[in-house]
Amino acid sequence: MAIANQDVIDAVRYIRDHACEQLNMELLCDRAAVSRRTLERWFDEQLGYSPSEEILRVRLNRVRELLRTTDLPLEKIVNLSGFTYVKSMYRVFKSAFGQTPGEYRKPSGRPA
């Protein structure tokens, strides 16, 4: 994907490197040295979605990776993926993928 705005490129890289470390919009805006509204507008113009959506996408991909490749309990996966609570990660995961984390893990033969 071609992104013309270097600030957006930098923000996306930062999100991909730090989304699982309790990154939030306030920290991201401080890092980018712009207002939340400006960063959201840039993302919408360049990518068609918000920085918060990118953070969530990166976190959910990390959850899927950990479910596929480890036997870690959900509590540990939540911590390693940047979520705060098992319940909220569970709800977001099911909404995004149409199955629970346990159902996603089952095909690989790993316990939920």
SULTA-V490682 format. One record per residue. SS is DSSP state (helix for helix, strand for strand, loop for the rest). PSI is psi as a letter, one per 30 degrees, with the letter a starting at -180 (999 if undefined). OMEGA is omega in whole degrees, 0 to 359 (* if undefined). Layout:
# SULTA-V490682
SS_PSI_OMEGA / SS_PSI_OMEGA
This chain:
# SULTA-V490682
loop_k_180 / loop_k_178 / loop_k_185 / loop_f_185 / loop_j_182 / helix_e_178 / helix_e_177 / helix_e_177 / helix_e_180 / helix_e_180 / helix_e_179 / helix_e_177 / helix_e_181 / helix_e_177 / helix_e_182 / helix_e_180 / helix_f_189 / helix_g_183 / loop_e_183 / loop_g_180 / loop_h_180 / loop_h_176 / loop_k_175 / loop_l_184 / helix_e_180 / helix_e_179 / helix_e_180 / helix_e_179 / helix_e_175 / helix_e_180 / helix_e_181 / helix_f_181 / loop_h_176 / loop_l_178 / loop_l_178 / helix_e_182 / helix_e_180 / helix_e_181 / helix_e_178 / helix_e_179 / helix_e_178 / helix_e_179 / helix_e_180 / helix_e_180 / helix_e_186 / helix_e_188 / helix_f_181 / loop_g_176 / loop_l_187 / loop_l_174 / helix_e_178 / helix_e_177 / helix_e_177 / helix_e_177 / helix_e_180 / helix_e_180 / helix_e_179 / helix_e_180 / helix_e_180 / helix_e_176 / helix_e_177 / helix_e_177 / helix_e_180 / helix_e_179 / helix_e_181 / helix_e_177 / helix_e_180 / helix_e_193 / helix_f_182 / loop_l_172 / loop_g_183 / loop_k_175 / loop_l_182 / helix_e_180 / helix_e_180 / helix_e_178 / helix_e_178 / helix_e_180 / helix_e_183 / helix_f_183 / helix_g_176 / loop_f_175 / loop_l_181 / loop_e_185 / loop_k_177 / helix_e_183 / helix_e_181 / helix_e_177 / helix_e_180 / helix_e_182 / helix_e_181 / helix_e_179 / helix_e_181 / helix_e_178 / helix_e_183 / helix_e_189 / helix_f_177 / loop_g_176 / loop_l_180 / loop_l_175 / helix_e_178 / helix_e_177 / helix_e_178 / helix_e_183 / helix_e_185 / helix_e_182 / loop_f_180 / loop_f_179 / loop_g_180 / loop_k_179 / loop_k_178 / loop_999_*
